[in-house]
């Protein structure tokens, strides 16, 4: 819904009730036919640390590395150009 700023001032309590009732409702406030503000419901914030917990859970699902660990950074040329290197 788009309203002029003067109309939004007159109907603000009703607009707030509408947005509170319907979380998906948006009211765009216009000045000189240009949208300058938006009235919408507050989105719930994720709990602190939710992203880190999700990443840790996903890391546990990754396959475990097999074989011995190889330090690629200390032997770059061997890994790139050696007998079984990436670049032939």
C-alpha positions, 0 to 999 in steps of 0.5 A: 500500500502506498500513501502520501505522508499527510495521509499516513499521519492521519491514519498512523494508528490504523496502519500500525494495527494493520501491520501488527495484525498481518506481518507481511503487510507493508505501507510505503510512505511517499513524498512528491510521488517518491517512496521515502519510508516504509512501515512494516512489522519487525522481523525476529532476530536470530539468537546470538551465535546461531550462525556459528552453531549452524556452521559447526553442525555443517562441518560435522557432516563433512566427510573426514579426511583420509590418509596422512596429512600433507603440508601443501604450502611447504611443497608447492612446486612438488604438488604442482609439477611433481610426478603426480602433480596437478599441472602436467 
